[in-house]
Amino acid sequence: MEQRQAGEIALCFSEGEIKGSVPGEPPLEAAIPLRHDAGAKEEVLARFAADPQALYGLLQGKLPEWLAPLSSSVMDEEAVVGCSCGGTACSHAAAVLAAAREQLAAEPLLRLVLLGLPREALLAGVFAAWAQASAPAAGSEAAGSVAAPKEKAPAGPSPGEWLAEAAGEGRLHRPGQLLAEVEVGVKPPPPPEALRPAGDWAGLLPGARAEEALALVLRHAAERRRPGAR
């Protein structure tokens, strides 16, 4: 459950529902029930486990395109809101719905709270999927060593909980650009006759025609590197 304050409206996000409190005498409560597919939670975990870059982007506030239709129906125009005032399509319900939509747009992770996947549960689920994928195959020597009796581990947080906390605090490795996003500008080399030696060779070899000799060497080397040259 996540609580947010949107102006004068207090919002509470939980699995399958958003509640909003509108100030007044007495305060009025509006509730937005949400619908989603039964397997949406498992699909979200599987997709993020297969795409670490998307998970990192979500933690930075970037919503994957595929998440919106899976996460909730609160952004739909026909979203139903019930209010304690007993009215139909009242101003209180409209205010809560508008505040909820604005908050969801600002914090994409709240969409996962509505699926029952707050940040800690999301990270723990993804790390568990990674651990299962990297587990040794049954019958292998590594699997036998894992199954061997071991001393009882000391009490404390599990590795998944520790990693979830570290990821939430930004203490894990942060990936950079994808290979397809890196651009390298490469220009064709100048023609051999335009090549000149770099530096002040005349000062190093006074009285010698060093620059002319180096330019000649550069031109011959460039010509030999041309396709078909022997």
N, C-alpha and C positions, 0 to 999 in steps of 0.2 A: 504494500500500500504506500502510495506517494501523495503527499499533500502539497498544494501550491496555493499561493495567494495571488489572484488576478484582480487588481484594483480592490474593490469592496467585496468581491466574491471569493469565498474560500472553496477550493476544489479538492476533491479526494479521488485519486485514481487507484482502482483495484481491478482484479481479474474479472472481466465481464461487465464492469459498471463504472460510471463516473457520477459522483454526487457533488452538488454545489449548494452552498448556503448563501442566501441573499439576505443582507441586513434589513431589519424592519421590526415592527412590533405586532406580533412576534416575528422572529426570523423565519423565513420560508426555505424549505428544502426541495430541491429539484434533483431528479435521478434520470440518468440516461443509460438504459440497458443496451448492451452491445451484443452483436452476434458475429460469429466467425466459425469457420469449418473446424470439425473435431480434430483433424490432423494438422491444423495450422502450426501449433507449437512445435511438433516434431519436424515439420518441413522447414521452419525457420532455423532450428538448431542445425539441421543437416546442411542447409545452404551456407550458413556462416562457418560451419566446420570445414566446408569445402572451399571457402573463399576468405582467407584471413584478411585480405586487403579490404573487403567489404566490412568485416567486423571492426577493423581499425577505423575505417571511415565513419561507421556508426558511432563509435566512442568519441569521435571528434565532431559529431553533430551532423554528419552527412547521411541522408536517408537513401538506402538502395531503392532503385526503381521497383523492384519486385516485392518490396515489403509492404507498400501501401495497400494493395488489395487484400493482403493476408491479415493485416494487423487489426483493423476494426472497421466498423461502419459509421463511426461518429461523424466523419466528414461528409457523409451522404446528405443530400438535401432532405430526404424523407426520414431522417433520424427522429425517433420518438422520444419525447421528454415528458416525464410525469412530474407534477408539482403538488406540494402540500396545500396550495391554495384551493385546489379542486377545479381550477379553470382549465379550459382547453386552449392550447397555443397561447398561453399567457405571456406577459412581458418578462416574468421571472424566469420561465423556462427558456425563452429566447436569449436572455442575458447569460444564463449558465451555458447554453449551447455555444454561443459565440465565444465566451471566455475559454471553454474547453478546446474548441477548434484552434484558437490562437495559441494556447499553451502547447498543444500537440505539434503545431507547426514549428514552434520555437525549440521544443525538446523531443526529437524523434524517439528517444529511448522510452518515453512514456507510452508509446504505442505498444511496446513489448510488455510493459506492466499490465496493460489491458489483456494481454494474452496469457498472463501468469508467468512472465519472464522478466522480472526486474534485472538490473545490471548483474547482481551477484549470481542469480540463477542462470542467466544467459551465459556468462563466462564459465561458470562451473560446468554447465552442460556441454559447451564447446570443448573445454579442456578434457572432459571425460570422454568425448567422442575421439579426440586426438589420441588419448591414452589407449583406448580400446583398439584403434587402428594400428598402433605401433606395438601392441602386445605380441609376444612370441607365439608362434603357431603351436597347437596342441601336439604333443608327442615329441617336440624338439628338445634338444639338450637344455636350451635356455628356459623352456617352459617347465622342465623338470626341476631346475634350480629354483625357479620362482615358487613352485608348489611345495618345495621342501620346507619342513618346519623351521620357523624362525623365532627369535626372541620377540617378546611382546614390545611393540613400538611405544615410545613414551607418549603420554597424552598431549594433545595439542591440535592445532589446525591441520587439516589434510593438505597435501600439495596442491590440490585443485583450489581449495579455499585461499591458500597463500597466493597462488597465481592470480586468482580473481581479484584479490585485494590489491596486488601489485599493478595489475592492468588498470584497475579503476583509478589508482593514484598516479598513473603515467610513469611507473618505474620500470616497465618492460621496454624491450627494444621497439623503436618506432620505425616502421618500414618507410623507405623513401619512394621515389617514383617507380612505376612499373617500367619494364624495358621498352614497351611500346610507346611510352610517354617521353622518353629521352630523345632529344633531337641533337644531332651533331652536324655542324655546318662544315662541309668539305669542299674546297675549291680546287679546280684543276691547276696543275703546276704551270708556271710561265713557260713560254717557248725558250729553247736553249740559248738563242741569241740575246735574251733579256736577262739571263742569269749573271749575277755578279757576286764575287766573294764578299762575305760579311766581315766587318772589322777594318782596322787601319793597317793593312799589310805593308804599305809604303813606309810607314814609320818604323816598322819592325825590321825591314830590309831596305835601308836607304841606298839609293843608287841602283837598285835592281828593279827589273820590270816584273815585280811579283804579281801585281793585280792582273796584268795581261796574261801571265802564265796560268794563274788560277782560273781566270775566266775561260781560257782555252780548255783546261782540264774539266771544268764543269760542263761545258758544251759537249765535249766528247763523251762524258759519262752519261749525260741526258740522252744523247743520240743512241747510245748503245742500249739504253733501257727501253727504247721504242719497240713496239711489237714488230717482229720480223727482222730486227737487227741482229747481226752476228757478233 
